[in-house]
Amino acid sequence: MNTVPDTSPLNTVQVSGRSMAYTEICPQSPKATVLFLAWLGGSRLGWQSVVGEIGKDFRALAPDHRDTGDSQMVEDAYTLPDLADDAAEFLKALQTGPVFVVGLSMGGMVAQHLALRHPELVRGLVLVSTTAGGAGGTPATERGRNALFLSTEIEAGERARQALALMAADGLLERDPAAFDAAQHNAEQHPQSAESYKRQFRAIRSHDTTAELSQIKVPTLILHGETDDLIPLPNAQRLAESVSGADLKTYPQTGHMPQVERRDEFLADLRGFLKQYA
């Protein structure tokens, strides 16, 4: 069951003169702090079922990137390093100290930049369904591209359902219809404008950490679906070869959203990593 109501209070903090919204769940004695970074077109709501579980043992933080969710909208172009700097300022504002960073897709790209630009703030990385980018990356399949370019004329909730069907492996709707209800609900709560989506997409297109990945020295876990059409598996293998000591775990018959498609296994892998290095 993936439909988890967001009952946590809406928190906001000023980051570089802009309001950034975030969810925080924290036990009385957290073992460490974990930062969750969202994907293209998503908001913090997409992480809420995972945050609720991880927040039982850790301080779990899930912000909305600038221009998305309940964070302040912008009109100017930005880059993924800019979003990484936002995340750094967010962590400093909340006085977290070094954190574990979990990022999916675009969020995983931002996580790489955060570890490279602000290594003092990162104690571990979990890179999910993501890529180093650049000319050496493996591009999306036709199905993956179709998920990226759904018509903006489609209502936000229905568009989210169609995108999930294309991003996930076949059969998810039959196995877990609640996952689609959750995706629809989150999109209706946080509909993204076409202009915001374009700004994010342009930021992704310039992403390339290939030459810098060897500089990442923190424990790193890479999680990826074997049948990911949006960011195919060779991208994860390339990451694992480039980040010293990184571990790669692949999920069979799984697409771009393992935290939804294999939620229990994903949570077990994430908990195992956090408990090992916390």
C-alpha positions in Angstrom: 0.0 0.0 0.0 1.6 3.2 -1.1 -1.1 5.8 -0.3 0.2 7.5 2.8 -1.4 10.7 3.9 1.0 13.6 4.6 0.0 14.3 8.1 3.3 16.0 9.0 3.2 19.8 9.4 4.4 22.0 6.5 7.8 23.4 7.5 9.6 26.2 5.6 13.1 27.8 5.9 14.7 30.6 4.0 17.4 29.4 1.6 19.3 32.1 -0.4 16.4 34.5 0.1 13.8 32.0 -1.0 11.3 30.0 0.9 12.0 26.2 0.8 9.3 23.8 2.1 10.1 20.5 3.6 8.8 17.5 5.6 10.7 16.4 8.7 10.1 13.3 10.7 12.4 12.6 13.6 12.4 10.2 16.6 13.5 11.3 20.1 17.1 10.0 19.6 17.9 9.9 15.9 20.8 7.7 14.8 21.7 10.2 12.0 20.1 12.6 9.5 18.9 11.4 6.0 18.1 13.9 3.2 15.7 12.8 0.5 15.9 14.6 -2.9 13.1 14.4 -5.4 13.0 13.7 -9.1 12.1 15.5 -12.3 8.4 16.6 -12.0 8.2 15.3 -8.4 7.9 16.9 -5.0 8.7 15.8 -1.4 5.3 14.0 -1.4 6.7 11.3 -3.6 9.1 10.3 -0.7 6.5 10.4 2.1 6.0 6.7 2.6 9.7 6.1 2.7 10.3 9.1 4.9 7.7 7.9 7.3 9.5 4.6 7.8 13.1 5.9 7.9 11.9 8.6 10.3 11.3 6.0 12.9 15.0 5.7 13.5 16.6 8.7 11.8 15.9 12.3 11.3 14.4 12.3 7.9 14.2 15.4 5.8 12.5 15.8 2.4 12.5 19.3 0.9 10.8 20.6 -2.2 13.4 21.8 -4.8 13.1 25.5 -5.7 10.3 26.0 -8.3 8.3 22.9 -7.1 5.8 21.8 -4.5 5.4 24.3 -1.7 8.8 25.9 -2.2 9.0 29.4 -3.8 8.6 29.5 -7.6 11.3 31.1 -9.7 11.4 32.3 -13.3 15.1 32.3 -14.0 17.0 29.3 -15.4 19.1 27.3 -13.0 21.4 24.3 -13.0 21.7 21.1 -10.9 24.7 22.5 -9.1 22.4 25.4 -8.1 20.0 22.9 -6.6 22.9 21.2 -4.8 23.8 24.6 -3.4 20.2 25.0 -2.3 20.4 21.7 -0.5 23.6 22.7 1.2 22.1 26.0 2.4 19.1 24.0 3.6 21.2 21.7 5.7 23.2 24.5 7.2 20.0 26.4 8.1 18.7 23.3 9.9 22.2 22.7 11.5 22.2 19.1 10.6 25.9 18.5 10.2 26.9 15.7 7.7 24.0 13.7 6.4 23.2 10.7 4.3 21.7 11.8 1.0 19.2 9.7 -0.9 18.4 10.9 -4.4 16.3 9.4 -7.2 16.8 10.2 -10.9 17.2 14.0 -10.9 17.5 13.9 -7.2 20.4 11.5 -7.5 22.1 13.9 -9.9 21.7 16.7 -7.4 23.1 14.4 -4.7 26.3 13.8 -6.8 26.8 17.6 -7.1 26.1 18.1 -3.4 28.8 15.5 -2.5 31.3 17.1 -4.9 30.6 20.7 -4.0 30.0 20.4 -0.3 31.7 17.1 0.8 31.8 18.3 4.4 28.0 17.9 4.5 27.7 14.4 3.1 28.5 11.2 5.0 27.0 8.7 2.6 25.2 8.5 -0.7 22.3 6.4 -2.0 21.9 7.0 -5.7 18.7 5.6 -7.1 17.8 5.2 -10.8 20.3 7.9 -11.8 23.2 8.7 -14.0 26.5 10.7 -14.2 25.2 12.2 -17.5 27.5 13.3 -20.2 28.3 11.9 -23.6 29.0 8.5 -22.2 25.6 8.0 -20.7 23.0 5.5 -22.1 19.9 7.4 -23.3 16.3 6.6 -22.5 14.4 4.1 -24.6 11.4 5.2 -26.7 9.2 4.2 -23.8 11.2 6.2 -21.4 11.1 9.2 -23.7 7.3 8.9 -23.9 7.2 9.2 -20.1 9.2 12.4 -20.2 7.1 14.1 -22.9 3.5 13.5 -22.0 1.2 16.3 -23.1 0.8 19.1 -20.7 -2.8 19.3 -21.8 -3.5 16.1 -19.7 -4.7 16.8 -16.2 -1.9 16.6 -13.6 -3.3 13.5 -11.8 -3.9 11.6 -15.0 -0.6 12.6 -16.4 1.1 11.2 -13.2 -0.7 7.9 -13.6 0.4 7.6 -17.3 4.0 8.5 -16.4 4.2 5.9 -13.7 2.8 3.3 -16.1 5.6 4.1 -18.5 8.4 4.4 -16.0 7.5 1.3 -14.0 7.9 -2.3 -15.2 4.8 -3.9 -16.8 2.2 -5.2 -14.3 2.5 -2.6 -11.5 -1.0 -1.4 -11.9 -2.4 -4.9 -11.4 0.0 -5.6 -8.5 -0.4 -2.3 -6.7 -3.2 0.0 -7.9 -2.7 2.1 -4.8 0.7 3.3 -6.1 -1.1 4.9 -9.0 -3.7 6.5 -6.6 -0.8 7.9 -4.6 1.0 9.3 -7.7 -2.3 11.0 -8.8 -2.9 12.4 -5.4 0.6 13.8 -5.1 0.4 15.4 -8.6 -2.9 17.0 -7.8 -1.5 18.4 -4.5 1.6 19.7 -6.3 0.8 20.2 -10.0 3.9 21.4 -11.8 3.6 24.0 -14.4 5.0 23.4 -18.0 7.5 26.2 -17.4 8.8 24.7 -14.2 9.1 21.3 -15.9 11.1 22.8 -18.7 13.5 24.6 -16.3 14.2 21.3 -14.5 14.6 19.4 -17.8 17.1 21.9 -19.2 19.0 21.7 -15.9 19.2 17.9 -16.3 20.4 18.2 -19.9 23.6 19.9 -18.8 24.4 17.4 -16.1 27.8 15.7 -16.3 29.8 14.5 -13.3 31.8 11.9 -15.3 35.2 13.5 -14.7 34.6 14.2 -11.0 33.1 11.0 -9.7 36.5 9.6 -8.5 36.5 12.5 -6.0 33.6 11.1 -4.1 35.0 9.2 -1.1 32.0 8.6 1.1 30.2 5.2 1.3 27.9 4.9 -1.7 25.0 2.5 -2.5 23.6 2.5 -6.0 20.1 1.0 -6.5 18.7 0.5 -9.9 16.0 -1.4 -11.8 17.1 -3.9 -14.4 14.4 -2.8 -16.9 14.6 1.0 -16.3 13.6 2.6 -19.6 14.1 6.2 -18.5 17.7 5.8 -17.2 18.8 2.4 -18.4 21.0 0.1 -16.2 24.3 0.7 -17.9 24.2 4.2 -16.3 24.2 2.7 -12.9 27.0 0.3 -13.8 29.0 3.3 -15.0 28.5 5.0 -11.7 29.5 2.0 -9.7 32.7 1.7 -11.7 33.6 5.4 -11.2 32.8 5.9 -7.5 35.4 4.3 -5.4 34.0 1.4 -3.3 30.4 1.9 -4.5 28.1 -1.0 -4.2 25.5 -1.7 -6.9 22.2 -3.5 -6.2 19.9 -4.2 -9.1 16.2 -5.2 -8.9 14.9 -7.7 -11.5 11.8 -6.8 -13.5 11.9 -3.3 -12.0 11.7 0.0 -13.8 12.6 3.5 -12.8 10.8 3.7 -9.4 12.1 0.9 -7.2 10.9 2.6 -4.0 7.4 2.1 -5.3 7.8 -1.1 -7.3 9.8 -3.0 -4.7 9.1 -0.9 -1.6 9.8 -3.5 1.1 13.1 -4.6 -0.5 14.1 -1.0 -1.2 13.5 -0.1 2.5 15.4 -3.1 3.7 18.4 -2.2 1.5 18.2 1.5 2.6 18.0 0.6 6.2 20.8 -1.8 6.0 23.1 0.8 4.4 22.2 3.5 6.9 22.6 1.2 9.9 26.0 0.0 8.6 27.5 3.5 8.3 25.5 5.6 10.9 
